Amino acid sequence: MAALQTLCLVRSSCFIQSQLPPCRGRWRASLQSLPKLQSLIPFEELTMLTERPTIKRNKLVAHKEEQNNSLITAKLLAIAEAAADRAEMHAIIGEQRNNWNHLFLHSINSINLTASLMAAIASIPEIAASLPLNLSSAVLFTSAAGLMLLVNKIQPSQLAEEQRNASRLFKQLERSIRSLGASTSSESDVEEAMEKVLALQKAYPLPLLPGMLEKFPKVVEPTKWWPKQKKPQRKQGVAWNGWSSEMEEEMRGVLRVLKSKDEEQYVRLGQLVLNINKFLSFTGPLLAGVAAVGAASSIGGGVHGSWPAVVGGALAAVVNTLEHGGQVGMVFELFRNCAGFYRRLEEEIEYNLGEEEKEMREQGEVFEVKMALQLGRSLSELRRMASYSSPSSEDAEIKEFAGKLF
């Protein structure tokens, strides 16, 4: 039995060996015919397969940031277009109200002078039609007094100056917003631009009633057309530096001169012009009313009663010419706006000096150049004002003004 098993094993091994070589050759040929794995998938592609999720994630984040920047730019451009439209509206309405001033000025003067002439003619004894002339002059004087009260209430020349200044400020705001949209911006920039537009709209309203600015305020205050300044955010790529102790002393000196000289001067001049305007606004209708009473009293045949009408009507025309021909209301608004201009500069300096972190301030050298240009001075002239920052110097010793533009 053992011999038989050994014989079977030898035969089976011989059978397997006889069958293996053809199979081994076929497998070897099939393996050689397959393309190499390295030639199908290079090592670089294998590396990219592992890095592809990270690349896709970075591309998605960059795409979202690009969409967000495009949206912010679109918002800023929309605000800029609104500011440009407001500037055009204020320019048109300002021209209209300037025409109102000329129209009412010449109309009221014509009415007063015509009524005075009729009253003078009616005072001649040989004139038979004195009654109709005196009655007509009384009606004309009454109409002139009513028109003068209306015009003195709205002050068309002051309204025109408000719209002119608003148009200039809206154009300036439009340019700043467009330049902001061309750079890297954020949602805070959009909110700040909106606040500036709304603050300017509130400072210079378009409608007359309601919303018109008070023409005879009890206390003269500088006009404010800017919102409250907010703390700027840190931005990459922007250097918030350039401040030194010398520049801080310089800005403190400028701030002191602005408060003690420039703003105080224009507030004082505004109060003076306001008092003159109040006197003229009261005197004009009063003289026209006296002339109307004089013309009415001469209806019964009094010859001497017409002369108060003649003199009162002529003086009313003179007062109306001084007030509205001289555009006293416009001068008052101009002084108030100039005081507001210097108040805005004061707040900018106080805000930057009050910020302890110098990196959060506006860039020092740019701020210095901007202040020098807005005050109409050179950099060397502006730096000489650092001497006024010393507490030992008195306000009476300051002889010059900070601004040279107005």
ZAMARGU-4260 file (C-alpha; in steps of 0.2 Angstrom, whole numbers, plus 5000, padded with zeros to 4 digits):
<rodrens>
0) 5000/5000/5000 | 5014/5012/5004 | 5022/5009/4987 | 5006/5012/4978 | 5003/5029/4988
5) 5021/5034/4983 | 5018/5030/4965 | 5002/5040/4965 | 5011/5055/4973 | 5025/5054/4960
10) 5013/5053/4945 | 5002/5067/4952 | 5017/5078/4954 | 5023/5074/4937 | 5006/5078/4930
15) 5006/5095/4939 | 5023/5099/4933 | 5018/5094/4915 | 5003/5106/4916 | 5011/5121/4925
20) 5023/5128/4912 | 5009/5132/4899 | 4999/5141/4913 | 5014/5150/4920 | 5018/5157/4903
25) 5000/5162/4900 | 4999/5171/4916 | 5016/5179/4913 | 5010/5185/4896 | 4994/5192/4903
30) 5003/5201/4916 | 5016/5209/4904 | 5002/5214/4893 | 4993/5224/4907 | 4999/5243/4907
35) 5009/5248/4922 | 5000/5256/4937 | 5013/5269/4938 | 5010/5274/4920 | 4992/5276/4923
40) 4992/5286/4939 | 5008/5296/4941 | 5014/5301/4958 | 5009/5319/4956 | 4991/5315/4953
45) 4991/5304/4968 | 4996/5319/4978 | 4983/5330/4970 | 4970/5317/4974 | 4974/5319/4992
50) 4975/5338/4991 | 4959/5341/4980 | 4947/5343/4994 | 4957/5356/5002 | 4959/5365/4985
55) 4940/5364/4982 | 4937/5371/5000 | 4949/5386/4997 | 4941/5389/4980 | 4924/5389/4988
60) 4929/5401/5001 | 4937/5413/4988 | 4922/5412/4978 | 4911/5417/4993 | 4923/5431/4997
65) 4922/5437/4979 | 4903/5437/4979 | 4903/5446/4996 | 4915/5460/4989 | 4904/5461/4973
70) 4888/5464/4984 | 4897/5477/4995 | 4903/5486/4980 | 4885/5486/4972 | 4878/5493/4988
75) 4891/5507/4989 | 4887/5511/4970 | 4869/5512/4974 | 4872/5524/4988 | 4883/5534/4977
80) 4870/5535/4964 | 4857/5541/4977 | 4869/5554/4983 | 4871/5560/4965 | 4853/5561/4963
85) 4850/5571/4979 | 4864/5583/4973 | 4854/5586/4957 | 4838/5588/4967 | 4845/5601/4978
90) 4853/5610/4964 | 4837/5611/4955 | 4827/5617/4970 | 4841/5629/4975 | 4839/5638/4958
95) 4820/5638/4960 | 4821/5646/4977 | 4834/5659/4971 | 4821/5664/4957 | 4808/5665/4971
100) 4820/5678/4980 | 4821/5689/4964 | 4803/5687/4960 | 4797/5692/4977 | 4810/5706/4978
105) 4805/5715/4962 | 4786/5711/4965 | 4785/5718/4982 | 4795/5734/4978 | 4784/5737/4962
110) 4769/5736/4973 | 4775/5747/4986 | 4782/5760/4974 | 4766/5760/4964 | 4755/5762/4979
115) 4766/5776/4985 | 4764/5785/4968 | 4745/5783/4968 | 4744/5790/4986 | 4755/5804/4981
120) 4744/5808/4966 | 4728/5807/4976 | 4735/5820/4988 | 4735/5833/4975 | 4719/5844/4978
125) 4715/5846/4959 | 4714/5827/4956 | 4695/5822/4956 | 4698/5804/4957 | 4707/5804/4974
130) 4695/5792/4982 | 4699/5777/4970 | 4717/5781/4971 | 4718/5781/4990 | 4707/5765/4990
135) 4719/5756/4977 | 4734/5761/4986 | 4728/5755/5003 | 4724/5738/4995 | 4741/5737/4987
140) 4750/5742/5004 | 4740/5728/5013 | 4745/5716/5000 | 4763/5721/5001 | 4763/5719/5020
145) 4756/5702/5018 | 4768/5696/5005 | 4783/5703/5015 | 4777/5693/5030 | 4777/5678/5020
150) 4793/5680/5012 | 4802/5685/5028 | 4795/5669/5036 | 4803/5658/5023 | 4818/5668/5018
155) 4821/5663/5000 | 4839/5668/4999 | 4843/5658/5014 | 4834/5643/5007 | 4844/5644/4991
160) 4860/5645/5001 | 4855/5629/5010 | 4852/5620/4994 | 4868/5626/4986 | 4878/5620/5001
165) 4868/5603/5001 | 4872/5600/4983 | 4890/5603/4985 | 4891/5591/5000 | 4881/5578/4992
170) 4893/5578/4977 | 4908/5577/4989 | 4900/5562/4997 | 4897/5554/4981 | 4915/5555/4976
175) 4921/5548/4993 | 4909/5533/4991 | 4914/5529/4974 | 4932/5530/4979 | 4928/5518/4994
180) 4919/5506/4982 | 4935/5505/4971 | 4945/5498/4986 | 4942/5484/4998 | 4927/5488/5009
185) 4916/5479/5022 | 4898/5480/5028 | 4903/5493/5041 | 4908/5505/5026 | 4891/5503/5019
190) 4882/5507/5035 | 4894/5522/5037 | 4890/5528/5020 | 4871/5526/5023 | 4872/5536/5039
195) 4881/5550/5031 | 4868/5552/5017 | 4854/5552/5030 | 4863/5564/5041 | 4865/5576/5027
200) 4847/5574/5022 | 4842/5579/5039 | 4853/5594/5040 | 4847/5601/5023 | 4828/5596/5021
205) 4820/5598/5004 | 4802/5602/5009 | 4797/5619/5015 | 4782/5614/5027 | 4785/5604/5037
210) 4804/5601/5039 | 4810/5618/5035 | 4825/5624/5045 | 4822/5638/5058 | 4826/5654/5050
215) 4826/5665/5066 | 4834/5653/5080 | 4836/5659/5098 | 4853/5653/5099 | 4865/5652/5084
220) 4873/5635/5083 | 4885/5628/5069 | 4876/5617/5056 | 4880/5599/5058 | 4878/5588/5043
225) 4889/5573/5048 | 4885/5558/5059 | 4894/5553/5075 | 4911/5546/5071 | 4914/5528/5075
230) 4929/5518/5079 | 4937/5512/5063 | 4941/5493/5061 | 4958/5486/5058 | 4961/5483/5040
235) 4974/5472/5033 | 4987/5481/5022 | 4982/5498/5029 | 4995/5507/5040 | 4987/5516/5055
240) 5002/5525/5060 | 5012/5541/5057 | 5008/5549/5073 | 5021/5557/5084 | 5022/5568/5100
245) 5026/5583/5089 | 5011/5580/5078 | 5000/5578/5093 | 5006/5595/5099 | 5003/5602/5082
250) 4985/5596/5082 | 4981/5602/5099 | 4987/5619/5094 | 4976/5619/5079 | 4961/5613/5089
255) 4964/5627/5102 | 4964/5640/5088 | 4949/5633/5079 | 4939/5634/5095 | 4944/5651/5102
260) 4945/5660/5085 | 4937/5653/5070 | 4922/5645/5076 | 4919/5659/5089 | 4921/5672/5075
265) 4908/5665/5064 | 4895/5661/5078 | 4897/5679/5083 | 4895/5686/5065 | 4880/5674/5063
270) 4872/5681/5078 | 4875/5699/5072 | 4868/5696/5055 | 4853/5687/5063 | 4849/5702/5073
275) 4849/5713/5058 | 4838/5701/5049 | 4826/5701/5063 | 4825/5720/5063 | 4823/5721/5044
280) 4809/5707/5044 | 4799/5717/5057 | 4802/5734/5050 | 4797/5731/5032 | 4779/5724/5035
285) 4777/5737/5049 | 4781/5752/5037 | 4769/5744/5024 | 4756/5743/5037 | 4758/5761/5042
290) 4757/5766/5023 | 4741/5756/5021 | 4733/5764/5037 | 4738/5781/5030 | 4731/5778/5013
295) 4715/5772/5021 | 4713/5787/5032 | 4715/5799/5017 | 4699/5791/5009 | 4688/5803/5018
300) 4696/5817/5009 | 4711/5821/5021 | 4725/5828/5010 | 4738/5827/5023 | 4734/5809/5027
305) 4742/5803/5010 | 4759/5808/5015 | 4762/5795/5028 | 4757/5782/5015 | 4769/5789/5002
310) 4784/5790/5015 | 4779/5773/5023 | 4778/5764/5006 | 4795/5771/5000 | 4804/5766/5016
315) 4796/5749/5015 | 4803/5747/4998 | 4820/5752/5004 | 4819/5740/5019 | 4814/5726/5007
320) 4828/5729/4996 | 4841/5729/5010 | 4834/5713/5017 | 4831/5702/5001 | 4842/5712/4988
325) 4856/5711/5000 | 4852/5693/5004 | 4854/5695/5023 | 4847/5677/5026 | 4859/5670/5014
330) 4874/5678/5023 | 4867/5671/5040 | 4866/5654/5033 | 4884/5656/5026 | 4891/5660/5043
335) 4882/5646/5051 | 4889/5634/5038 | 4906/5640/5040 | 4905/5638/5059 | 4899/5620/5055
340) 4914/5617/5044 | 4926/5622/5058 | 4916/5612/5071 | 4918/5596/5060 | 4937/5599/5059
345) 4937/5601/5078 | 4928/5584/5081 | 4940/5575/5069 | 4955/5581/5078 | 4947/5577/5095
350) 4942/5560/5090 | 4960/5556/5084 | 4968/5563/5099 | 4956/5554/5110 | 4960/5537/5103
355) 4974/5530/5114 | 4978/5516/5102 | 4988/5525/5088 | 4986/5511/5077 | 4967/5514/5077
360) 4969/5533/5072 | 4968/5539/5054 | 4985/5539/5046 | 4995/5553/5054 | 5004/5561/5038
365) 4988/5559/5028 | 4978/5568/5041 | 4990/5582/5043 | 4990/5585/5024 | 4971/5585/5024
370) 4970/5597/5038 | 4982/5609/5030 | 4972/5609/5014 | 4955/5611/5022 | 4962/5626/5032
375) 4971/5633/5017 | 4988/5632/5024 | 5004/5624/5020 | 5012/5611/5031 | 5025/5622/5037
380) 5012/5635/5042 | 5002/5622/5050 | 5016/5615/5061 | 5020/5633/5067 | 5003/5632/5077
385) 5010/5619/5089 | 5016/5634/5100 | 4998/5637/5104 | 4996/5620/5112 | 5005/5626/5128
390) 4994/5629/5143 | 5004/5644/5148 | 4999/5654/5133 | 4982/5664/5134 | 4968/5665/5122
395) 4971/5683/5120 | 4989/5680/5114 | 4982/5671/5099 | 4981/5684/5085 | 4979/5673/5069
400) 4965/5662/5063 | 4967/5643/5059 | 4958/5644/5043 | 4962/5655/5028 | 4949/5650/5016
405) 4934/5660/5023
</rodrens>
